[in-house]
Structures are given as structure tokens and as C-alpha cells.
Amino acid sequence: MSASWTQLSFQILLLLVSCRRINAKTPGLTPTPLVPTTPLPTDVRSVILKGESHTEKIELLNPVVLSLECTWTGNQKKAPNVTGHWMKDGEELQDSRLTVALENEQYNLRRVVRVVNEESLGNYSCMFGNEAKIDFILAVPKIGDVRDKPIVSYIGDTTVITCKMEETKPKPNTWNWYKDNGTDKEQILPAADVLHYEIKVMEWKTKLTVYNLSRDDSGLYYCGAVYAIGTAMSHVELKVITIMEPLKPFIAILTEVVVLVAAILLYEKSQSKKNLTTENELNDDQKDTASQEEENRSEASDSVRQRK
């Protein structure tokens, strides 16, 4: 009995020690299992250049591994090799400079670009020294409907701004609206409690309605057609004015007319006064002349009487 009790006590002691060891371990985060990602689709775009420059526009909708291939037939010199390199948006890409040998009467450059987000888009240029260049412009489809003139509305009114993509282009996933706040584009999110902005999305088209306009609503508005790889942007300017502002030019013209008429009337009045003064002076001169002649006649008559 004593041996059994001793063995049971020993087992209980071992169990307590193992529990303390388990509790003494520092808890850690369970590592998240790696989710296998689907490989990106691949595409190849190649250009053969026979002159000095060429621009190739490439519209993208989704992430892709893009192979850009440049072939230059060279110039009259046909140097055995040239220095080639790649640039993105005007800046040379790191470790892209290499010597390109003349093969089969042409030079070849190739670069693989992983286009996974909007930052990956842009202008990729393959350079053959300073003698030839091929530009690959990677971008989402552009919005063709661009308004050059501003929309003019009045304080207190409601205005509707429309933005649309050509239906020949791929349909956007959705649309967003932004307003320029002076330093950045601030996304417009209609509030549920205040009806000031209303956004409608209709496949290739979107509309932004702005209610109860004030001067603060003036500015640049941007619509964005959202694709998986990036957003195509367009903008329009909104001017909010008072009802009197369109009348200002007419008021200015009317004021000029009134001033001109007043000046003409004053001139005519001054001229009439001057003419009247001249006439009075002539009448006075005529009267003086008549009086002088009458006096002369009277003196002549007196002289004749005295002779008699």
C-alpha cells in the first residue's frame, strides 16, 4: 500500500512539473499558412524600329507579366555593339545598362515587367545609346469624353456632372468621384443624413449630382473609371456664381451708354448757351450801330439848318 501511494505521488508530481513547463512557454502567434497564389498571365509586346523613335501604347486591365522586346535595325554606321539601357518615366532603371551586340544586322533589348498595381504602369523606354528609343506606354483605358469648358451654375441651384467611357472600351469595374481640395484629390462619399452629393453608376457612364450649390462647391471634379490594375481619370471644372454676375457686362455697357449720352447732352447744352450769347452780342452791336447812324443823321440835319 505504501509503495502504491509513493508511486501515485511521484506521478502527480511529474504531472505538475510538466504543466508548469507548458505554462512557462511564451505564447506566440500561430503562423498563417501560405496561400498558394495563382500565377500571373504573361504577354509579349515587341516593336521593330527602323528609324530613331517609336511609341507603342498598351492598354491593360489586369495584372500581368509583360515581356517588352525592342529590335533596332541600326543606322548607317552599323557599329559592332552599342550601349543599351531601360528607363521608366524618364529615369534610368537600376542595373539595366548593358552592351548590345549587332546580330543579324540588328540590335535586340528585352525586359520583363511585372505589372501588379498602378505604380507599375507608366512609360518604359528602351534606349540604344543616344541614337534610338522605343517607348512602351502602359496605361488603363482612357476616358474619351473630356470637357474643356467649365460648367457654370448659380448659387442654390442643382447641377449634374456626367462622365462616360466609350462603349468600345472595356467596361469599368466601378466609378469613383473626387474633388480637388487644393493639395490633393478628396474622394466624394455621399452622406446618408445630408443630401448634397448623389452618385449614379451606369456601366460605362456615371453621374454626380450636387444639390443646393454654394461658392464652396466651385472647383475641379474628377471622375475615375476603376479597373483591376488602375484607375482612368478625367476632370471638369464647376463654377458657381450669383445671378447678378452674368448681368455685370450689360450693366457696364449700360453705364457707359448713360455716361456718353449725358456727355452729349451737356455738350449740346453748352453749345446752345454759347450760340445764344453770340446772338445777343450781335444784336447789341446792331443796336449800337443803328443808334450811331441815327445820331449821325441828326447831326447832319442840324448842320444843314445852320447853313440856311
Buried (B, 14 or more C-beta within 10 A) or exposed (E): EEEEEEEEEEEEEEEEEEEEEEEEEEEEEEEEEEEEEEEBEEEEBEBEBEEEEBEBEBBBBEBBBBBBBBBBBBEEEEEEEBEBBBBBEEEEBEEBEEEBEBEEEBBBBBBEBEBEEEEBBBBBBBBBBEBBBBBBBBBBBBBEBEEEEEBBBBBEEEBEBBBBBEEEBBEBEEBBBBBBEEEEBEEBEEEEEEEBBBBEEEEBBBBBBBBEBEEEBBBBBBBBBBBEBBBBBBBBBBBBBEEEEEEEEEEEEEEEEEEEEEEEEEEEEEEEEEEEEEEEEEEEEEEEEEEEEEEEEEEEEEEEEEEE
